[in-house]
C-alpha cells in the first residue's frame, strides 16, 4: 500500500515506523514546520520528521496542511507515485 502520512509529535513516530516495517510504501510524510527551541532558538525538527529522514522518506512541511495550494501541488506531483 502507498501512503501519505500526516503526523508531528512523538506518539506519531511508532505508527510511522510500524507501517514502514510492515512493507508499506510511504511516499511522503507531512509534518509541521521546524520550530525554534531553547535559549539559542535553534531550529528543532519535529519527531516525525527525524524518523522519516532516518527511514529515507521524503518530508513536506507546509505552514498549513489544509492550504489548497499545498494539497493541490503536492498531491498532483505525487499522484503518479500513489497509483
Buried (B, 14 or more C-beta within 10 A) or exposed (E): EEBBBBBBEEEBBEEBBEBBEEEEEBBBBBBBBEEEEEEEEEEEBBBBBBBBEEBEBEBBBBEEBEEEEBBEEBEEEBEEEEE
